Amino acid sequence: MRPSSYIVDNRFMGSSSHSNYPVLKVFGKAGSASAYALRDFLYRNGVPFEWTELSSDEQASQIGVASPNDKRLPVCIFSDGTRLEDPSILQITEKLGWAHDPARSEYDLAIYGAGPAGLSAAVYGASEGLKTIVMERWAVGGQAGSSPRIENYLGFPDGISGAELAERAREQACHFGAEILINAEGVGAEFCLRKRIGRLADGRKIVAQAAICATGVAYRKLQLPGEERFFGAGLYYGAGAGEASLCGAAPVVIVGGGNSAGQAALHFARTSVKVTMVVLDESLKSTLSSYLIDRIYTTKNIEVLASTQVTALDGDEVLRSITLTNRRTGETQTLETGWLFVCIGGEPHTQWAVEAGITRDEAGYLVTGPDLLQNGRRPDGWPLDRDPFYLETNMPGTFAAGDVRHGSVKRCASAVGEGAMAVLFVHHYLASV
């Protein structure tokens, strides 16, 4: 077999030892969406693993399957010999010991989302004595966790990967006693008798005196035919840090002109023969930090196509090529690539807030603090003799921090600051009830 493997260098959750690298081996075929989902989950949660791409029946037979197209793939083999065939994420979390019920029947603070804002709130909440629990749908770190490098974050002059920053924050939060549940998605909320009750997708309920929504945003899609079919099979959302080692010298296309797209382009340019950035605006200047612009334009194997958008996807089982259209001239061109990374901003998943009666703006972001006031008047139904705190929603004791909040600055440092600030207001709220 020809292994294509990488080891995540930070500790995986629940362990303080590096002696068991890798924790598991993953076998599958190239372009498998289920194998990609598994790799992405493991990488972003800091679980050391080895990936082996199967390309022949002979290779497949060595792990007990018929061919690279066998429906039992991907196969995971853990260091203790446990074998899982085509496992769900829940099965993986159970094997890693992460799937468990909340340790308490009630908490002081429940945080939804373990991105920079949620982790920051967990560190400050737990360190200040609040019984704190964090629910995360997918992976610690949120969108920032997929960034290959964050260079403008205070205190890291040489930069730090999003995965490493997230792992450090997770370890710090757990050190102070915060409880973190992975594969725990909030889908609803109830408010009664000064309790905030969060409903999870699996039916569990989390009871807390105060809550912080820090669920961030999900990357927007291209809205093109075939997009769902090629997801995980050549098309990926985010900066693709976990897939970089698999691309090798193959040409890579990145859609987007923000900092995450710029960092991804520089990251892939280290190995790829060519990196193409597809940017909707006329230039990078309106969306990208200047230090990244300078590097991109001086990197010979990065090409920037401004005023351009992806208008078609083509392939068979995997993505083979894309069609690009110049927005000014209408001219089209076809690029052959099996590696398309989409970094075009995000959309908040806050549909649950409608049922819960929490105010959103037209784009779905949660409205907080002064933005809730209309001509100086408090929002309808507001029960307290004070204005909402700065990060408080129209439901007292329920706060929003980070990218999910209306008017937030879409930067990692800003999210961290809002997470810490939200805990301050949680204290004020708890002292008043």
N, C-alpha and C positions, 0 to 999 in steps of 0.2 A: 504494500500500500504506500501511497505517496501522501503523507500527512501534511496538511496545511494548518498549522496550529499557532495559537497565541495564548499566553498566560496573562491574566489580569494581575497586575503587580500589587494591588492593595488587598487587604484582608477581606474575605467574604463574610457576610453577616452572621453573627453568632459564633465567630471563631477568632482566636487571638494567636493562631499558630500558622506558619507557612509550611509545615512539615508534610502536608498531604497534597502538594501540587502534583498533577491537577486533581481537583475534586472529582471530576468525571470526564469521560471521553464521549464525544458526540460524533456519530457516523450518519452520513446522509449524502444526497446528491446535490450538485450545483443547481441553483435556481429553484430550490424547494422553499416555498413560502413558510411551511411549518418549521423547517430547519432554521430559516432566518429568524422567525419569531423566537425560537428557543435560544439561538445564539445571542440575539439582542437582549433578551431577558437576563441571561447569565452574565453577559458583558457589563450591562448597565447596573447590575446588582453586585458586581465585583466578585463573581464566582469563578475561580480558576478552572479552565477547561481546555481540552484539546479537541480541535475540529479535524475530522478526516473526511475528505471528499471521496465518495465512491464513484468510479467511472467504468467499472467492468463487473461482469457476473462473478468472475474469480474473486475480486476484492469483496464483493457482497457475501459470497459463500463463507468467507473467513469469519464473518460475524453472525452467520446463521440465517441469512436472508437470501432470496433467490436472485435478485438483481437490484441495480440502483433505482429501479422503479417500484420496488416492493412497497406495498402499502403499510408495512410495519415500520418503515423508516419515518423520521429519524430514530435511531437506536441510541440510548444513553446507557453507558456502563460506568457505575460509580466505583470509587476506589475500594469499597468493601465488597465488590463483586455484584452488587445489585444491578439488575438489567431492567430497563423500561423501554417498551416499544411504542413509538409514536405518542409520547406522553403529553398530557395536558400541563399547563403551567401550574395548576393546582397540585398535580401529582409531584411535580418538581419541588414545589414549596413544601409539601408534606415530607418528602424525602430529606430535604435540607433542614427540616425541623422548624420551619418558619410558620407553618399553618397551625394556629392555635387560637383559642378563644381569648377575649380580653381578660386580663388578670383581675380586674375589678368590676363590680356591678355599676359603679358610678365614678366619674372623674371630675376634677375641677375644670379641665380644659381638654377639648377634643379638637384636633387639627386634621383637616382633610387636605391631603396633598403633601408629598415629601420632596418638593423641589426646594430651591434656595429659600423661599419665604417660609414654607412649612418647617423646614429643618431649623431655620433661625428661630422661629417661634418655639419649637420644641426645646432647643438649647436654653433659651431665656426663661421659658415657662418652667421647665423641670429644675433648672438651677436655682430658681427663686421659690422652690417649694411647692409648686402646683402639681397635683397628680395629673400627668399629661399622657395622652395617647395620640398617636399619629396613624392615619389610615392612608395607604398609598395603593392606587389601582394597579400600577405596573412596576415602576422601578424608582428607587431612591435617586434623587437628582433632577427629576423632571427633564425638560428640554435641555437645560444646562448640562445635565449629566451625559448627553450625547456629544457634547462639544469636544473636539480633539485638543483644544487649547484655549484657555481664557487668559489673555495677557493684560487686560486693563483692570484687573481686580486688585484692590489695595493689599499690599503686603507680599505680592508674588511677582517680583520684577522680571523673572524669567518665565512667567506664565505657569499655569497648572491645568491639567486636563479636567474637564467637567466631572468625569467619573471619580477622580481622586479627591477633588474638592467635596463632592457629595459624600464619599466614604468617610472623610475626616469629620464632616459635620454629623453624619449618622453616629459615628463612634462617640463623638462628643456628647450628643443628645442622650445616647444610651448610658454613658458614664454618669450623667446626672439623674438617671432614673426614668427617662422617657420610654414609653412602650411604643414599638413600631409594628404595625400589621401590614404585610405585603399581600398583594392580590385581594385587597379589600377596597371595593369601589362604593362610594356613597351615591345613592340614587334618590334619596328623599330626606325630608326633615319634618319634625313635629315640634311644637312648642307648647309646653303646659307646665303650670306651677313652677315657673322659673327654671325649668329644665329644657335643655336642648337635646332632642333625641334624633340621632342620625340613623337612617335606615341604609344598610349595606345591600349590595346586589344578591348576596347569598342568604338574606333573610335576617341576619343578626342586627341587633340594635345597640347603639352606643349612647349612653346617657351621660351628660355632662352639664355643669352649670354654665359654661361659656363655650363658644365654638369659634374657630377661625377657618374660613374657607380660603385655601391657598392652592387650588387645583390647577392654576396656570391656564395654558391654552394648548390646543392641539394644532399641529401643522395643517394649513389649508391644502386642499387637493387641487389638482390641475383641472378637474371636471372634464376629462377626456374619455372617449370610449376605450375600453381595455385597461383602464387604470386599476381596477380591482383585480383583474386577472394577472397583471404584471407585478402587483405589490409583493415584495419579498422575492421576486424572480427577475430582478433587474431594476426595479423601481423601489426607492426607499424614501422615507420622510425623515428629515433631519440631517445632521452633519455626517452621519455614517462612520463615526470613529471606530465602532466595533467591526465594520466591514473592510476597513482600509487595508489590512494585511492580506485580504483575499483578492483585492483588485490587481495587485502586482503592477505590471507595466501597461495594463489595458487603458484605453482612453476613457476618461470620466467626464460626465456632464453634471454641472450643478446649476439648479434653477434658483435664482434669488440674488439679491444684492445687499443683504444685511451683513452684520458682523459674523453671524454663524456661518453663512455661506462663504464669506471671505476667508475665515479660518479654515474651513473645510477645503477650499481650493488650495491653500498653501500646504495643508497637510497631505493631500493627495499628490501634489506636484513633486513631492520627494521621490515618488516611485513611478508615477504614471508618465507615459510618454507624452500625453497631452491632457490638460484639464480645460474644459470649456465652461465659462460662466455665462449663463443666459439671464440677462437682466432686462426687466420690463422698462425701466426708466432710461433716459437718454445718456446717463452716466452713473458712475458709482458715487459721485460726490454727495448726493442728497441722502444716501442711505448707509454709507460705510464710513467707519472711523478713518481719519487721514493716515494713521500709521499703517493700516492694512492696505489702503489704496496704493501707497508708495511701493510696498512689497509686491503686490500683485502685478503692477505694471512693469516691474523690473525682473519678474520671474519669467524666463523665456518660454517655458512650456505651458503658461496660462494664457488663454485667449478670452477676451471679454467681448461678448456680442450684446451691445446695448440696443434698446428699442426692439427687443426680440422676445418672442414667446414660443413655447412648445405648443404645437397645434395638432400633432398626431403621434400615436405610439404604434409600433409594428413589431411583430415577432411571432413565434410559435408557442412552445412551452415556456420560453423565457423571452425577455425583451431583446430585440436585435437592433433596432434603429428607431430614430425619432425624426419628426419633421419640424423644422423651425421656420417661423414666418417673421419677416421684418415688418414692424408695425407702420413704418413710414413709407416704405416702397411697395410693400405687399409681396416682395420676392420670397421664395421658399427655398430651402435646402434640406437635404437629408444627411443625417449624421449616423454612422454606425456606432453603436455603443450598447453594452450590456450592463452599464452602471450609471443610473440616473438618480441623483439625489435632489429632493425637492425641499427647499428652505424658503418658503414664501409667506412667512408670517403665520399667525395663528387665529383660532376661533375658540372662545370659551365654551365649555360644556356645562351650561348652567340651567338646563331645562327644568331640573328639579326645583329651582328657585321659584318658578311660576306657581306650582302647586303649593309651595310653602309660603307664598305671599311676600317674597323678598323682591324688592325693586331692582330691575335691570334696565340698562339703556337699550337703544335700538339694536345694538350689535350683540347684546346678550351679556355684557359685562355688569358686574354687581356695583350698584351705586352706593356710596358711603358718605358719611359726615356732612360737610357743608353742601355737597352736591344734592343732598336730599331736600334741602330747604328751598321753598318756592316763595319768592318775594319775602323772605325772612320767616315764613311760616313753616312749622314742623310738618313732617309728612302725615297724611291722614292715618288715624289709628295709632299714632305714637302715644304710648301710655305714661311717659315719664315727664316730670317737671324740669326737664333740661333738654338741650339740643343733643342730637346724636354725637357721640365722640367721632374724632376725625376718620377712623377706619371702621366705624360701626355701620352696619346696614340699618334698614328701617325696622329690623327686629332686634330689640335691645339684647345685648349679650352675644350677638352673632356678628362677627367681624369678617372683613375680607382683606387679604394682603397679597401683593405681587401682581402678576400679569392678569389675573382674573378680575381685578378691580378696575372700575371705570376711572380713567385719568392717570393710571399708573405709568411710570417710566419703564419701558421694556429693557431693563438691564439687570444683570445678576446682582450687582451691588445694591441697587435700589430695592430689589425683592428682599434681600437679606435685611436691609434697614426697616422695611415695612413689617417684616415678620417680628423683629424685635420690638418695634413701636406698638404693634397690635397687642403684645403681651402687657405692655404698660397700661393700655386702656382696659384690658381684661381685669387687671388688678383694680383699677378704678371702678369698674362695673361690679365686681364681686364685693368690694367694700361698701357699695351702696345698696345692696339687696339683703 
